[in-house]
């Protein structure tokens, strides 16, 4: 049973920072691509950032480039999302996700939620003054 547990969400003022963590129970963590997604009411879940299995290559949604940084600790089975310069439009529930399938490509990063096999319960991030 694979478990993903997010933490680090909360209330922050515009321009502030938060660091989300996702602790996992997966075996061979380095063999999983890890993604961060977010969702607001009435909208589809969208990718925020992801880090590929083995290669560690990264992907960022255009709205997050330069503000967010995804990183992984393979020894600790944990993936992080450092979020800086937060804005009200970043308010959402943030989810961690994992997928093992890479189609033989260590740089492949799935971008759609349906491509991920495992999900955390989500953590709320609210950016407001």
Secondary structure, DSSP 4 states (H G I P E B T S, - for coil): ---EEEE--EEE-TT--EEEEEEE--SSGGGSEEEEEEE-TTS--EEEEEE-TTT--EEE-GGGTTTEEEEEETTTTEEEEEE-S--GGG-EEEEEEEE---TT-TT----SGGG--EE---EEEEE--
